[in-house]
Amino acid sequence: MKNRESDLMTLSKRLLFVSMVLYGVGLLLPAFHYDGGSTLGILALLAGWFPAILGVFAIPSILGGGMHHDYLMFIGHWCWFANPLLMCAWIALFRKSRRFGVGFATWAILFGLLFFLLRKGMYGLNGVAVSHVVGGGGCWLWFGSMAMALLSGWALEARSKAPPRRG
């Protein structure tokens, strides 16, 4: 008969798998909508580093067009960093490192929440300004993926504290 420890390990593996599936499906859906269109998750992942890095180095004035006064826009773009943090969480959880898995997943969620500060954005590498940015289906699956990674880490944490089942 299975004990509680192996049940929690199985749960952790399943949650990790669900996290990866949600992320993968989210890449195929619109990550966000804006006035005039939407952007697929895969495009947001591949091109999102550009405005995120501009925000980190605080050099938005090179974009021109009056957008250089809207620093909040660039803070919102930092949500892209949730992607590598989530991938680090997956690696840590795959290696059964509960502390790093929970830590990276928590930071991924916190960075992901910065998306809600995003009111204006850049579309593509040419820096075309868009406004009225709202999350699409891919965005919600992305958050679900981060939540499942965190739950997977908590299941590993509970496994380490679980007394063996007797009986």
Phi, psi and omega in degrees: 000141181291145174262173184298324182298315180288329175297318180291327177293317178297317178299316180299316179296319180294319178295322177296317178297315178299320178302314182291322179293315179301317179298313181298317178293321179299331178294336182269352181254164175299124178284321178207158177244152177213169180296111179111358178163199178210168180231130177293153180301320181296323178289322177296322179293314185287325183255352185293339180295330186297303178292333178295316179294320177301320179292321180298317182273359174054048177238047182290348183293343180291346181282332181068196177067020178079358182282349184292348178270352185259074182292333179300328177302318183284329174297320177299326179291343179296347178302337179302329181295348174297331181296305178294330176294319178296319179295324174295321177298316178301315181298314180297317181291323177298325178273005178065031176266090187296319183297311179290323179299312179294319180297310179295320179295321178296314178295325177298316179297316181298316177293322178299325180296340177297342177305325184287352172274350185280110177252328175238159180206179176250140177247119179075176182282350179276357173076027177294126182281135175233158179226176182056054181278126177226152182292143174256189181300322179298325178297317182289326174292326176299313177296321177299321178298316179294321179295319179295323177296318178295317178297323177299317177295320178294325177295320175296321179297315179295325179298321182289338181258355184284130174285147179297144180285135177251151175139000000 
